[in-house]
């Protein structure tokens, strides 16, 4: 393959997580479907240092009929409010200005601006998510965003003062077309707000579960800017957030329009100091992943040998990476439990591990917290469980029973 950013063939394999199904392909009990598996390999381009995977599942498979809704988690909802407030500090807006959310899911991010009377527009490929957004009176265009869609929006709505995307700009099969569309659609003094899993934190936390087929590229501020150079766009500020186990919010504009913040300069300097552009950093990460895999397998083997019950708490797509990489079955994990009704009575992709409604499932001795990135929120709801002797096994950053 060639680099998704710079088209170079100079790619180095860092970590092979094996063949895995699409991690959000939760199949109902009454469906007899053999999930298709795809290579899941993590590579780095030695020319532009873009981290990426080399297998592309068609976007129509992953992002049209899926079950993830962003409004499920209160921590994410509150995070979006803070990002909205941060945008208003950086950009003076009129209520007539268009605020566009690319891949806005069920419209949760735009609720903040909608309540303040701003002109909001969502665009999302998910059928379920678009319906939910429209039901909130947040207009959603049910399409994939690319340069053609951007042209249609410009003709119908004009330019956007703010373009936002949370967890979408690293999902893109049509990566160059999307940013060509952003360049076209963004007003001359507009800002693009890109939220993404922060690669340096992913490496530091050994969060290998962030590697799955929806995540095609993995951004640092350094490699993202090299990519943006192709479109004459420039990061002028950035903030690090704890959401999703370590994320970055990058504020981007047409090149030369905004002064570069001291905060951004310091973050980029730290990236280079910590070796984000050195392949040795990635090899060290891969070695730690293998160690953590064996430690997690040993933990669960010990739990089962003691006759204790264990359930996966949460069935996020990232959890599928862990379960399939570690080759867990229902002999290792009794079941998974969820609060998202769209995942009730399904199987973890590629496994015989069932997923049930958390509220109607007897509690186990130990929960394997796959949604570890929302640890604080989830642990606050497990106070009584833990007081009564229940324990929680964290898989990331290193397997640990608390």
TIVO-815662 format. One record per residue (C-alpha): residue number from 1; residue in three letters; x, y, z. Coordinates in pm, 1 decimal. Each point is the difference from the previous one (the first is absolute). Layout:
TIVO-815662
+------+------+----------+----------+----------+
| guti | rofi |       xx |       yy |       zz |
+------+------+----------+----------+----------+
|  NUM |  Ala |        X |        Y |        Z |
...
+------+------+----------+----------+----------+
//
This chain:
TIVO-815662
+------+------+----------+----------+----------+
| guti | rofi |       xx |       yy |       zz |
+------+------+----------+----------+----------+
|    1 |  Unk |      0.0 |      0.0 |      0.0 |
|    2 |  Unk |     92.1 |    366.9 |    -18.3 |
|    3 |  Unk |    -11.5 |    251.2 |    283.2 |
|    4 |  Unk |   -348.1 |    143.6 |     51.8 |
|    5 |  Unk |    154.6 |    343.4 |     54.0 |
|    6 |  Unk |    293.8 |     50.1 |   -236.3 |
|    7 |  Unk |    -35.6 |   -295.8 |   -241.9 |
|    8 |  Unk |    343.9 |   -137.4 |     89.9 |
|    9 |  Unk |     71.3 |   -373.5 |    -18.5 |
|   10 |  Unk |    253.0 |     26.3 |    284.2 |
|   11 |  Unk |   -216.5 |   -157.6 |    272.4 |
|   12 |  Unk |    124.9 |   -202.0 |    296.0 |
|   13 |  Unk |   -212.0 |   -262.0 |    177.5 |
|   14 |  Unk |     -8.9 |     64.2 |    375.1 |
|   15 |  Unk |   -270.7 |   -226.4 |    141.9 |
|   16 |  Unk |   -206.3 |   -284.2 |   -144.9 |
|   17 |  Unk |   -325.3 |    -54.0 |    194.6 |
|   18 |  Unk |   -101.3 |   -289.3 |   -223.8 |
|   19 |  Unk |   -304.8 |    -44.7 |   -219.6 |
|   20 |  Unk |   -306.6 |    144.8 |    171.5 |
|   21 |  Unk |   -363.3 |     72.1 |    -84.2 |
|   22 |  Unk |   -123.0 |    355.9 |    -17.4 |
|   23 |  Unk |    -18.0 |     83.0 |    369.4 |
|   24 |  Unk |   -349.1 |    153.1 |     -2.3 |
|   25 |  Unk |   -164.6 |   -290.1 |   -183.5 |
|   26 |  Unk |   -221.8 |   -113.0 |    286.7 |
|   27 |  Unk |   -220.8 |   -279.5 |   -132.8 |
|   28 |  Unk |   -337.1 |    -84.6 |    160.5 |
|   29 |  Unk |    -47.0 |   -345.3 |    151.9 |
|   30 |  Unk |   -254.1 |    -99.1 |   -266.0 |
|   31 |  Unk |    227.2 |     94.4 |   -289.7 |
|   32 |  Unk |    223.6 |   -266.6 |   -147.2 |
|   33 |  Unk |    277.8 |    204.8 |   -153.8 |
|   34 |  Unk |    363.8 |    -98.1 |    -23.6 |
|   35 |  Unk |    191.1 |    325.3 |     55.1 |
|   36 |  Unk |    262.8 |     82.0 |   -257.5 |
|   37 |  Unk |    348.3 |     59.5 |    134.2 |
|   38 |  Unk |    252.2 |    256.0 |   -119.5 |
|   39 |  Unk |    369.1 |     56.3 |     78.4 |
|   40 |  Unk |     57.2 |    246.5 |    283.9 |
|   41 |  Unk |    356.0 |    122.8 |    -31.9 |
|   42 |  Unk |    146.0 |    323.3 |    138.1 |
|   43 |  Unk |    265.7 |    168.4 |   -215.3 |
|   44 |  Unk |    195.6 |    324.1 |    -11.3 |
|   45 |  Unk |    101.3 |    193.7 |   -310.2 |
|   46 |  Unk |    372.8 |     62.6 |     24.1 |
|   47 |  Unk |    -27.7 |    310.7 |   -220.3 |
|   48 |  Unk |   -279.1 |    199.5 |    173.3 |
|   49 |  Unk |    -34.4 |   -206.0 |    322.9 |
|   50 |  Unk |   -374.1 |    -49.8 |    -46.2 |
|   51 |  Unk |   -111.7 |   -300.0 |    206.9 |
|   52 |  Unk |   -269.1 |   -205.7 |   -173.5 |
|   53 |  Unk |   -148.8 |   -340.7 |    -67.9 |
|   54 |  Unk |     28.2 |   -169.8 |   -336.7 |
|   55 |  Unk |   -346.4 |   -154.7 |    -38.1 |
|   56 |  Unk |   -304.0 |    201.2 |   -107.8 |
|   57 |  Unk |   -348.4 |   -135.6 |     61.6 |
|   58 |  Unk |   -241.3 |    186.4 |   -230.3 |
|   59 |  Unk |   -152.7 |    297.1 |    182.2 |
|   60 |  Unk |   -346.7 |   -115.8 |   -106.3 |
|   61 |  Unk |     44.9 |   -310.4 |    217.6 |
|   62 |  Unk |    120.8 |    182.9 |    309.7 |
|   63 |  Unk |   -181.1 |    332.6 |      4.2 |
|   64 |  Unk |   -352.5 |    -45.5 |   -138.6 |
|   65 |  Unk |   -165.7 |   -262.2 |    220.7 |
|   66 |  Unk |    178.0 |     14.1 |    334.2 |
|   67 |  Unk |   -103.7 |     28.8 |    364.0 |
|   68 |  Unk |    227.9 |    263.4 |    154.9 |
|   69 |  Unk |   -180.4 |    312.0 |    122.5 |
|   70 |  Unk |    202.4 |    280.8 |    158.5 |
|   71 |  Unk |   -274.6 |    110.7 |    237.6 |
|   72 |  Unk |     23.3 |   -320.7 |    207.1 |
|   73 |  Unk |    287.1 |    119.8 |    219.5 |
|   74 |  Unk |    -41.4 |    300.9 |    229.7 |
|   75 |  Unk |    377.0 |     58.7 |     12.9 |
|   76 |  Unk |     10.4 |     43.4 |   -377.7 |
|   77 |  Unk |   -302.0 |    231.9 |      6.9 |
|   78 |  Unk |    170.2 |    224.0 |    258.4 |
|   79 |  Unk |    323.9 |     -9.6 |   -199.2 |
|   80 |  Unk |   -184.5 |    129.9 |   -306.1 |
|   81 |  Unk |   -142.9 |    289.0 |    202.0 |
|   82 |  Unk |    351.6 |     99.3 |    105.9 |
|   83 |  Unk |    125.2 |    -17.9 |   -358.1 |
|   84 |  Unk |   -293.7 |    218.2 |   -108.5 |
|   85 |  Unk |     89.1 |    255.1 |    266.2 |
|   86 |  Unk |    362.3 |     -8.1 |   -112.2 |
|   87 |  Unk |   -105.6 |     67.6 |   -359.8 |
|   88 |  Unk |   -202.7 |    303.9 |    105.8 |
|   89 |  Unk |    306.0 |    138.4 |    183.1 |
|   90 |  Unk |    206.3 |    -25.7 |   -317.0 |
|   91 |  Unk |   -257.8 |    104.4 |   -256.6 |
|   92 |  Unk |   -261.9 |    276.2 |     10.5 |
|   93 |  Unk |   -310.9 |   -137.5 |   -167.2 |
|   94 |  Unk |   -328.0 |    139.6 |   -124.8 |
|   95 |  Unk |   -310.3 |   -216.6 |     35.9 |
|   96 |  Unk |    -23.8 |     -8.9 |   -379.2 |
|   97 |  Unk |    346.4 |   -155.4 |    -31.7 |
|   98 |  Unk |     -3.4 |   -364.7 |   -103.1 |
|   99 |  Unk |    148.9 |   -248.9 |    245.7 |
|  100 |  Unk |     52.4 |   -334.2 |   -172.1 |
|  101 |  Unk |     75.1 |   -327.9 |    176.5 |
|  102 |  Unk |    154.3 |   -260.0 |   -228.8 |
|  103 |  Unk |    -84.5 |   -350.4 |    119.3 |
|  104 |  Unk |   -212.1 |    159.4 |    270.9 |
|  105 |  Unk |   -169.5 |   -328.6 |     90.7 |
|  106 |  Unk |   -325.2 |     65.2 |    190.9 |
|  107 |  Unk |     56.5 |    377.6 |     21.4 |
|  108 |  Unk |    128.0 |      2.8 |    358.6 |
|  109 |  Unk |    282.5 |    248.0 |    -69.7 |
|  110 |  Unk |   -231.2 |    244.0 |   -179.3 |
|  111 |  Unk |   -255.3 |      5.9 |    283.9 |
|  112 |  Unk |    212.7 |    260.9 |    180.3 |
|  113 |  Unk |    -12.6 |    237.0 |   -297.9 |
|  114 |  Unk |   -362.2 |    -80.7 |    -83.5 |
|  115 |  Unk |   -106.5 |    105.6 |    349.7 |
|  116 |  Unk |    178.2 |    333.2 |    -51.3 |
|  117 |  Unk |   -189.4 |     64.6 |   -322.0 |
|  118 |  Unk |    280.7 |    -59.6 |   -247.5 |
|  119 |  Unk |    -46.3 |   -130.3 |   -353.8 |
|  120 |  Unk |    110.3 |   -363.0 |     24.2 |
|  121 |  Unk |     37.9 |   -279.9 |   -253.9 |
|  122 |  Unk |     97.7 |   -363.0 |     51.6 |
|  123 |  Unk |    123.5 |   -237.5 |   -267.5 |
|  124 |  Unk |     23.2 |   -369.1 |     85.1 |
|  125 |  Unk |    -11.1 |   -322.1 |   -199.0 |
|  126 |  Unk |   -170.3 |   -201.8 |    276.5 |
|  127 |  Unk |   -370.3 |    -64.6 |    -62.4 |
|  128 |  Unk |    -90.8 |    -39.6 |    367.7 |
|  129 |  Unk |    215.5 |    293.2 |    107.1 |
|  130 |  Unk |   -146.4 |    230.8 |   -265.5 |
|  131 |  Unk |   -353.4 |    -84.5 |    108.8 |
|  132 |  Unk |     81.7 |     79.7 |    363.1 |
|  133 |  Unk |    163.7 |    329.2 |    -98.3 |
|  134 |  Unk |   -296.7 |    106.7 |   -210.4 |
|  135 |  Unk |   -237.9 |    -95.0 |    282.2 |
|  136 |  Unk |    181.0 |    263.1 |    212.0 |
|  137 |  Unk |    -65.5 |    258.4 |   -272.7 |
|  138 |  Unk |    370.3 |     -4.1 |    -86.0 |
|  139 |  Unk |     -3.0 |    -37.9 |   -376.5 |
|  140 |  Unk |    216.9 |   -288.8 |   -114.1 |
|  141 |  Unk |    104.7 |    -71.8 |   -357.6 |
|  142 |  Unk |     18.5 |   -378.4 |    -17.4 |
|  143 |  Unk |    310.0 |    -27.9 |   -220.4 |
|  144 |  Unk |    373.0 |    -50.8 |     12.3 |
|  145 |  Unk |    192.6 |    326.1 |     -0.9 |
|  146 |  Unk |    248.5 |     53.7 |   -282.7 |
|  147 |  Unk |     88.6 |    273.8 |   -248.6 |
|  148 |  Unk |   -316.4 |    -60.8 |   -204.9 |
|  149 |  Unk |   -222.1 |     25.0 |    307.7 |
|  150 |  Unk |    184.7 |    317.0 |    101.9 |
|  151 |  Unk |    -81.2 |    157.3 |   -337.3 |
|  152 |  Unk |   -368.4 |    -84.0 |     50.7 |
|  153 |  Unk |     -0.7 |    154.6 |    347.5 |
|  154 |  Unk |    169.8 |    318.2 |   -123.0 |
|  155 |  Unk |   -266.2 |     42.1 |   -268.4 |
|  156 |  Unk |   -287.3 |    -65.5 |    241.5 |
|  157 |  Unk |    126.1 |    154.9 |    325.7 |
|  158 |  Unk |    306.6 |    211.4 |    -76.9 |
|  159 |  Unk |    332.0 |    -17.9 |    182.9 |
|  160 |  Unk |     41.5 |   -127.9 |    355.6 |
|  161 |  Unk |    140.5 |    218.2 |    277.2 |
|  162 |  Unk |     77.0 |   -309.0 |    208.6 |
|  163 |  Unk |     55.2 |   -356.1 |   -116.7 |
|  164 |  Unk |     28.3 |   -260.6 |    273.9 |
|  165 |  Unk |     81.6 |   -366.7 |     -7.3 |
|  166 |  Unk |     39.6 |   -226.4 |    303.2 |
|  167 |  Unk |    151.6 |   -339.8 |    -62.4 |
|  168 |  Unk |    -63.5 |     25.0 |   -372.9 |
|  169 |  Unk |    310.1 |    143.1 |   -168.5 |
|  170 |  Unk |    197.0 |   -318.8 |     67.9 |
|  171 |  Unk |   -281.0 |   -224.2 |   -131.2 |
|  172 |  Unk |     17.3 |    121.6 |   -355.5 |
|  173 |  Unk |     32.1 |   -229.9 |   -296.3 |
|  174 |  Unk |    -16.3 |    313.3 |   -221.6 |
|  175 |  Unk |    249.4 |    191.9 |    213.5 |
|  176 |  Unk |    123.5 |    242.9 |   -266.0 |
|  177 |  Unk |   -344.9 |     60.3 |   -146.1 |
|  178 |  Unk |   -138.8 |     89.2 |    344.7 |
|  179 |  Unk |    267.4 |    259.2 |     71.4 |
|  180 |  Unk |    -35.7 |    139.7 |   -349.3 |
|  181 |  Unk |   -368.3 |     43.5 |     90.4 |
|  182 |  Unk |     87.4 |    161.8 |    333.4 |
|  183 |  Unk |    231.3 |    245.4 |   -176.9 |
|  184 |  Unk |   -279.6 |     91.7 |   -240.6 |
|  185 |  Unk |   -272.0 |     30.1 |    265.2 |
|  186 |  Unk |    188.6 |    186.0 |    273.1 |
|  187 |  Unk |    -56.0 |    377.8 |      3.4 |
|  188 |  Unk |    313.9 |    211.6 |    -43.6 |
|  189 |  Unk |      3.7 |     81.9 |    373.2 |
|  190 |  Unk |   -160.4 |   -327.7 |    107.5 |
|  191 |  Unk |    142.2 |   -269.8 |    223.6 |
|  192 |  Unk |     10.5 |   -375.2 |    -29.8 |
|  193 |  Unk |    -12.6 |   -180.6 |    333.8 |
|  194 |  Unk |    137.1 |   -353.3 |    -28.8 |
|  195 |  Unk |    -22.4 |   -240.8 |    294.4 |
|  196 |  Unk |    203.0 |   -318.3 |    -19.6 |
|  197 |  Unk |    158.5 |   -276.1 |    204.3 |
|  198 |  Unk |    338.8 |    149.1 |     86.7 |
|  199 |  Unk |    272.6 |   -231.1 |   -126.4 |
|  200 |  Unk |    262.2 |     90.8 |    265.3 |
|  201 |  Unk |   -250.4 |    -84.1 |    276.1 |
|  202 |  Unk |   -101.5 |   -321.1 |   -176.1 |
|  203 |  Unk |    362.5 |   -110.8 |     -6.0 |
|  204 |  Unk |     67.0 |    109.7 |    359.1 |
|  205 |  Unk |   -313.4 |   -176.5 |    131.3 |
|  206 |  Unk |     65.0 |   -312.7 |   -208.1 |
|  207 |  Unk |   -356.5 |     44.3 |   -125.2 |
|  208 |  Unk |     23.6 |   -254.5 |   -278.5 |
|  209 |  Unk |   -379.2 |    -36.4 |     10.8 |
|  210 |  Unk |    -17.5 |    336.7 |   -177.9 |
|  211 |  Unk |    126.0 |   -188.0 |   -305.2 |
|  212 |  Unk |   -301.2 |   -128.7 |   -190.0 |
|  213 |  Unk |   -131.1 |      9.6 |   -353.8 |
|  214 |  Unk |   -195.4 |    324.1 |     39.5 |
|  215 |  Unk |    323.0 |    177.9 |     98.1 |
|  216 |  Unk |    196.3 |     22.2 |   -322.4 |
|  217 |  Unk |    258.3 |    261.4 |    107.5 |
|  218 |  Unk |    137.9 |    110.6 |    338.2 |
|  219 |  Unk |     92.7 |    363.9 |     49.2 |
|  220 |  Unk |    262.8 |    186.3 |    188.7 |
|  221 |  Unk |      5.5 |    377.2 |    -45.5 |
|  222 |  Unk |    318.8 |    -44.5 |   -198.8 |
|  223 |  Unk |   -123.3 |   -251.8 |   -257.5 |
|  224 |  Unk |   -340.7 |    169.5 |    -25.5 |
|  225 |  Unk |    161.4 |    331.3 |    -92.2 |
|  226 |  Unk |    208.9 |   -169.4 |   -268.9 |
|  227 |  Unk |   -323.1 |   -133.8 |   -146.3 |
|  228 |  Unk |   -179.8 |    336.9 |     25.6 |
|  229 |  Unk |    284.9 |    168.9 |   -187.2 |
|  230 |  Unk |   -138.4 |   -162.2 |   -316.0 |
|  231 |  Unk |   -319.7 |    208.5 |     39.3 |
|  232 |  Unk |    153.7 |    326.4 |    118.9 |
|  233 |  Unk |   -160.2 |    -48.1 |    341.4 |
|  234 |  Unk |    175.4 |     58.0 |    331.2 |
|  235 |  Unk |    -43.6 |   -100.4 |    362.9 |
|  236 |  Unk |     17.4 |    320.0 |    206.7 |
|  237 |  Unk |    -90.0 |   -137.0 |    342.6 |
|  238 |  Unk |    -66.1 |   -331.6 |    173.8 |
|  239 |  Unk |   -120.9 |   -139.6 |    331.7 |
|  240 |  Unk |     46.5 |   -343.5 |    151.3 |
|  241 |  Unk |   -304.0 |   -164.9 |    157.0 |
|  242 |  Unk |    -50.1 |   -311.7 |    213.6 |
|  243 |  Unk |   -305.7 |   -116.2 |   -197.7 |
|  244 |  Unk |     41.0 |   -336.3 |   -178.1 |
|  245 |  Unk |    313.1 |    -69.9 |    201.7 |
|  246 |  Unk |    197.6 |    287.4 |   -149.6 |
|  247 |  Unk |   -122.8 |    228.0 |   -277.8 |
|  248 |  Unk |    107.5 |    317.9 |   -173.4 |
|  249 |  Unk |   -217.9 |    287.6 |   -114.6 |
|  250 |  Unk |    178.2 |    183.0 |   -282.8 |
|  251 |  Unk |   -110.8 |    344.2 |   -116.1 |
|  252 |  Unk |     74.5 |     43.4 |   -369.1 |
|  253 |  Unk |    -36.5 |    287.3 |   -246.4 |
|  254 |  Unk |    111.1 |    106.0 |   -344.4 |
|  255 |  Unk |    377.5 |     33.8 |     13.4 |
|  256 |  Unk |    129.1 |    329.6 |    133.2 |
|  257 |  Unk |   -337.4 |    122.5 |    126.1 |
|  258 |  Unk |     58.3 |    -56.2 |    374.2 |
|  259 |  Unk |    311.7 |     37.9 |    216.3 |
|  260 |  Unk |    148.8 |   -326.3 |    124.9 |
|  261 |  Unk |    -61.3 |    -39.2 |    373.7 |
|  262 |  Unk |    280.0 |    -58.5 |    248.8 |
|  263 |  Unk |   -196.1 |   -300.9 |    125.3 |
|  264 |  Unk |     14.9 |   -163.0 |   -343.6 |
|  265 |  Unk |    372.0 |     69.5 |    -33.1 |
|  266 |  Unk |     63.4 |   -165.0 |    337.4 |
|  267 |  Unk |   -212.1 |   -305.3 |    -85.9 |
|  268 |  Unk |    182.9 |    -54.6 |   -328.8 |
|  269 |  Unk |    337.9 |     42.3 |    167.6 |
|  270 |  Unk |    -96.7 |   -259.6 |    261.4 |
|  271 |  Unk |   -111.0 |   -242.2 |   -272.5 |
|  272 |  Unk |    340.3 |     18.4 |   -166.5 |
|  273 |  Unk |    184.5 |    -21.5 |    331.1 |
|  274 |  Unk |   -199.5 |   -314.8 |     87.3 |
|  275 |  Unk |     94.0 |   -161.0 |   -331.2 |
|  276 |  Unk |   -324.1 |     17.4 |   -199.8 |
|  277 |  Unk |    205.0 |     11.3 |   -322.1 |
|  278 |  Unk |    224.6 |   -293.4 |     93.7 |
|  279 |  Unk |    -90.9 |   -355.4 |    -97.3 |
|  280 |  Unk |    158.2 |   -128.0 |    323.0 |
|  281 |  Unk |   -289.0 |    159.8 |    192.8 |
|  282 |  Unk |   -247.7 |   -214.4 |   -192.3 |
|  283 |  Unk |    199.9 |   -320.8 |     37.3 |
|  284 |  Unk |     10.0 |     56.2 |    376.5 |
|  285 |  Unk |   -380.4 |     40.1 |     -6.3 |
|  286 |  Unk |    -42.5 |   -327.4 |   -191.9 |
|  287 |  Unk |    214.4 |   -188.6 |    251.0 |
|  288 |  Unk |   -205.6 |    136.2 |    290.2 |
|  289 |  Unk |   -322.5 |   -102.9 |   -177.8 |
|  290 |  Unk |    116.8 |   -360.5 |    -21.5 |
|  291 |  Unk |     96.6 |      3.1 |    368.8 |
|  292 |  Unk |   -339.8 |    143.9 |    101.6 |
|  293 |  Unk |   -183.9 |   -255.1 |   -211.0 |
|  294 |  Unk |    164.9 |   -288.4 |    185.1 |
|  295 |  Unk |    -56.0 |    166.0 |    336.9 |
|  296 |  Unk |   -371.9 |     45.3 |    -70.7 |
|  297 |  Unk |    -32.8 |   -360.1 |   -113.7 |
|  298 |  Unk |    175.0 |   -115.0 |    320.1 |
|  299 |  Unk |   -233.4 |    213.8 |    213.6 |
|  300 |  Unk |   -312.6 |   -143.6 |   -156.9 |
|  301 |  Unk |    134.6 |   -355.0 |      8.0 |
|  302 |  Unk |     64.2 |     38.7 |    373.1 |
|  303 |  Unk |   -349.5 |    140.9 |     60.2 |
|  304 |  Unk |   -165.7 |   -294.2 |   -175.7 |
|  305 |  Unk |    219.8 |   -255.5 |    178.2 |
|  306 |  Unk |   -129.1 |    140.7 |    329.3 |
|  307 |  Unk |   -356.2 |    -65.0 |   -115.4 |
|  308 |  Unk |    -88.6 |    369.7 |    -14.8 |
|  309 |  Unk |   -233.4 |    159.0 |   -252.4 |
|  310 |  Unk |    113.3 |    278.1 |   -231.5 |
|  311 |  Unk |   -196.8 |    220.3 |   -236.5 |
|  312 |  Unk |    114.3 |    260.9 |   -248.6 |
|  313 |  Unk |   -142.0 |    334.6 |    108.0 |
|  314 |  Unk |    -85.3 |    189.2 |   -314.6 |
|  315 |  Unk |     20.0 |   -124.2 |   -356.4 |
|  316 |  Unk |    184.3 |    281.0 |   -180.0 |
|  317 |  Unk |    165.3 |    -59.4 |   -332.2 |
|  318 |  Unk |    338.6 |     33.7 |    171.9 |
|  319 |  Unk |    -96.2 |   -294.5 |    220.8 |
|  320 |  Unk |    -25.1 |   -216.7 |   -309.2 |
|  321 |  Unk |    366.0 |     67.9 |    -72.3 |
|  322 |  Unk |    101.9 |   -122.7 |    345.9 |
|  323 |  Unk |   -224.7 |   -306.0 |     -4.5 |
|  324 |  Unk |    101.1 |   -111.5 |   -348.2 |
|  325 |  Unk |    370.2 |     75.3 |     45.7 |
|  326 |  Unk |      5.1 |   -196.8 |    326.1 |
|  327 |  Unk |   -218.6 |   -272.5 |   -159.1 |
|  328 |  Unk |   -250.9 |     -1.2 |    286.4 |
|  329 |  Unk |   -311.2 |   -218.5 |    -19.8 |
|  330 |  Unk |   -300.3 |    -60.6 |    226.9 |
|  331 |  Unk |    224.2 |   -240.5 |    195.2 |
|  332 |  Unk |    206.5 |    304.2 |    102.1 |
|  333 |  Unk |   -267.0 |    271.0 |     24.9 |
|  334 |  Unk |   -353.2 |   -103.6 |     97.4 |
|  335 |  Unk |   -169.8 |    281.5 |   -188.4 |
|  336 |  Unk |      2.8 |    372.1 |    -65.5 |
|  337 |  Unk |   -253.7 |    250.5 |    136.6 |
|  338 |  Unk |   -106.7 |    329.1 |   -154.2 |
|  339 |  Unk |   -229.1 |    299.4 |     55.1 |
|  340 |  Unk |    -34.5 |     63.7 |   -375.4 |
|  341 |  Unk |   -321.8 |   -186.7 |    -96.6 |
|  342 |  Unk |    120.5 |    -42.0 |   -357.8 |
|  343 |  Unk |    265.1 |   -243.8 |    127.5 |
|  344 |  Unk |   -226.1 |   -210.3 |    222.0 |
|  345 |  Unk |    -18.3 |   -370.1 |    -95.9 |
|  346 |  Unk |    293.9 |      8.3 |   -236.6 |
|  347 |  Unk |    341.8 |   -164.7 |    -13.5 |
|  348 |  Unk |    337.7 |    169.1 |     22.6 |
|  349 |  Unk |    115.5 |      2.4 |   -363.6 |
|  350 |  Unk |    176.2 |   -319.4 |    -98.6 |
|  351 |  Unk |    -71.4 |   -175.2 |    331.6 |
|  352 |  Unk |   -258.2 |   -206.3 |    187.5 |
|  353 |  Unk |     -4.6 |    251.7 |    288.7 |
|  354 |  Unk |   -357.8 |    131.0 |     41.0 |
|  355 |  Unk |    -89.3 |    359.4 |     89.1 |
|  356 |  Unk |   -299.9 |     64.6 |    226.6 |
|  357 |  Unk |   -186.6 |    288.9 |    158.7 |
|  358 |  Unk |    206.7 |    104.3 |    300.3 |
|  359 |  Unk |   -307.4 |     88.8 |    207.0 |
|  360 |  Unk |   -151.5 |   -348.2 |    -30.4 |
|  361 |  Unk |    316.4 |   -207.7 |     39.4 |
|  362 |  Unk |    123.4 |   -134.3 |    334.4 |
|  363 |  Unk |    323.6 |    164.4 |    106.9 |
|  364 |  Unk |    324.5 |   -200.4 |    -21.3 |
|  365 |  Unk |    291.6 |    -25.1 |    238.0 |
|  366 |  Unk |    212.3 |    209.3 |   -235.3 |
|  367 |  Unk |    -69.6 |    243.0 |   -283.9 |
|  368 |  Unk |    251.5 |     32.4 |   -284.2 |
|  369 |  Unk |    -33.5 |    372.4 |    -72.7 |
|  370 |  Unk |     34.4 |     20.5 |   -377.9 |
|  371 |  Unk |   -132.2 |    358.4 |      0.6 |
|  372 |  Unk |    298.9 |     96.1 |    216.7 |
|  373 |  Unk |     12.8 |    345.5 |   -158.5 |
|  374 |  Unk |   -317.3 |     86.6 |    195.7 |
|  375 |  Unk |    142.8 |   -154.9 |    317.7 |
|  376 |  Unk |    -87.1 |    283.3 |    238.3 |
|  377 |  Unk |   -362.5 |     23.5 |   -110.4 |
|  378 |  Unk |    -48.4 |   -377.5 |      5.5 |
|  379 |  Unk |    174.8 |    -59.0 |    334.3 |
|  380 |  Unk |   -221.2 |    264.4 |    159.8 |
|  381 |  Unk |   -297.0 |   -218.5 |    -93.3 |
|  382 |  Unk |    164.0 |   -313.6 |    144.3 |
|  383 |  Unk |     42.4 |    120.2 |    358.4 |
|  384 |  Unk |   -244.4 |   -253.3 |    146.4 |
|  385 |  Unk |    133.5 |   -280.5 |   -219.6 |
|  386 |  Unk |    351.6 |     61.7 |    132.1 |
|  387 |  Unk |   -114.7 |     45.8 |    360.1 |
|  388 |  Unk |   -157.1 |   -344.9 |    -24.3 |
|  389 |  Unk |    328.7 |   -157.0 |   -106.7 |
|  390 |  Unk |    -20.1 |     42.6 |   -377.4 |
|  391 |  Unk |    322.6 |     78.7 |   -181.6 |
|  392 |  Unk |     88.3 |    168.9 |   -327.3 |
|  393 |  Unk |    273.5 |   -112.3 |   -239.0 |
|  394 |  Unk |    148.7 |    283.3 |   -205.3 |
|  395 |  Unk |    169.7 |   -111.9 |   -325.7 |
|  396 |  Unk |    164.7 |    337.4 |    -80.5 |
|  397 |  Unk |    258.8 |    147.9 |     55.0 |
|  398 |  Unk |    110.3 |   -324.5 |    168.3 |
|  399 |  Unk |   -220.8 |   -283.4 |    126.4 |
|  400 |  Unk |    -91.2 |     72.8 |    361.8 |
|  401 |  Unk |   -273.0 |   -118.3 |    237.9 |
|  402 |  Unk |   -146.4 |    276.0 |    215.6 |
+------+------+----------+----------+----------+
//
